[in-house]
């Protein structure tokens, strides 16, 4: 049986993608740490309920490189082998990105390279796009700019709002992200 890779999931919010990753754990990975830059993020409770170690520290007032060094120390302490960003709403320092190059992925709610950053669903609807979707990509120093590993598209329906489109895209994120993470860690 293959050895499962130790994965940390970085979150800032409710943790729905974290839950999907936990629920889909298979022979490829084992989530052993949840890190948040928001001390009361809902996803921390999901991690704790699953028996996963958690670490939370508010980033306000801490320089980016210093904060990321603290997070990196936690990852090293837990012997993490790969990192999954799941709604982590903080731009990472170049040093942190370099340290985890090729071993850190992100799920983004658009069909990259379209709509990097925030408000992706509103932007897709406003542009009159026929479809929206999600992408899982390797994290690089550029915002939502790393190589795309997988994508899933959903139609934009007449009368869609950002919320209705987001709900359908989230279903695809929950399906796509665990498989892509498993595929990545099998190559490490």
DAQUI-V423585 format. One record per residue. N is the residue number from 1. D_FIRST is the distance of its C-alpha to the first C-alpha in whole Angstrom. Layout:
n-><N | N>
d_first-><D_FIRST | D_FIRST>
//
This chain:
n-><1 | 2 | 3 | 4 | 5 | 6 | 7 | 8 | 9 | 10 | 11 | 12 | 13 | 14 | 15 | 16 | 17 | 18 | 19 | 20 | 21 | 22 | 23 | 24 | 25 | 26 | 27 | 28 | 29 | 30 | 31 | 32 | 33 | 34 | 35 | 36 | 37 | 38 | 39 | 40 | 41 | 42 | 43 | 44 | 45 | 46 | 47 | 48 | 49 | 50 | 51 | 52 | 53 | 54 | 55 | 56 | 57 | 58 | 59 | 60 | 61 | 62 | 63 | 64 | 65 | 66 | 67 | 68 | 69 | 70 | 71 | 72 | 73 | 74 | 75 | 76 | 77 | 78 | 79 | 80 | 81 | 82 | 83 | 84 | 85 | 86 | 87 | 88 | 89 | 90 | 91 | 92 | 93 | 94 | 95 | 96 | 97 | 98 | 99 | 100 | 101 | 102 | 103 | 104 | 105 | 106 | 107 | 108 | 109 | 110 | 111 | 112 | 113 | 114 | 115 | 116 | 117 | 118 | 119 | 120 | 121 | 122 | 123 | 124 | 125 | 126 | 127 | 128 | 129 | 130 | 131 | 132 | 133 | 134 | 135 | 136 | 137 | 138 | 139 | 140 | 141 | 142 | 143 | 144 | 145 | 146 | 147 | 148 | 149 | 150 | 151 | 152 | 153 | 154 | 155 | 156 | 157 | 158 | 159 | 160 | 161 | 162 | 163 | 164 | 165 | 166 | 167 | 168 | 169 | 170 | 171 | 172 | 173 | 174 | 175 | 176 | 177 | 178 | 179 | 180 | 181 | 182 | 183 | 184 | 185 | 186 | 187 | 188>
d_first-><0 | 4 | 7 | 9 | 12 | 15 | 18 | 22 | 24 | 27 | 30 | 34 | 34 | 33 | 29 | 29 | 26 | 25 | 25 | 23 | 20 | 20 | 20 | 18 | 15 | 11 | 8 | 10 | 12 | 14 | 18 | 19 | 23 | 25 | 28 | 32 | 35 | 37 | 37 | 37 | 35 | 34 | 30 | 30 | 31 | 28 | 25 | 27 | 27 | 23 | 23 | 22 | 25 | 27 | 30 | 33 | 36 | 39 | 40 | 43 | 45 | 43 | 43 | 40 | 38 | 39 | 37 | 34 | 34 | 34 | 31 | 29 | 30 | 28 | 25 | 25 | 25 | 22 | 20 | 20 | 18 | 19 | 22 | 23 | 27 | 28 | 31 | 32 | 36 | 36 | 37 | 35 | 36 | 36 | 34 | 32 | 31 | 31 | 29 | 26 | 27 | 24 | 22 | 24 | 25 | 27 | 28 | 32 | 34 | 36 | 35 | 35 | 37 | 39 | 40 | 39 | 39 | 41 | 42 | 40 | 41 | 45 | 45 | 43 | 46 | 49 | 48 | 48 | 45 | 44 | 40 | 38 | 34 | 32 | 30 | 27 | 27 | 27 | 29 | 32 | 35 | 37 | 37 | 34 | 35 | 31 | 30 | 29 | 25 | 26 | 29 | 30 | 34 | 36 | 40 | 42 | 44 | 48 | 49 | 46 | 46 | 43 | 42 | 41 | 40 | 38 | 36 | 35 | 34 | 32 | 30 | 29 | 28 | 26 | 24 | 24 | 23 | 19 | 18 | 20 | 18 | 15 | 16 | 17 | 15 | 12 | 15 | 16>
//
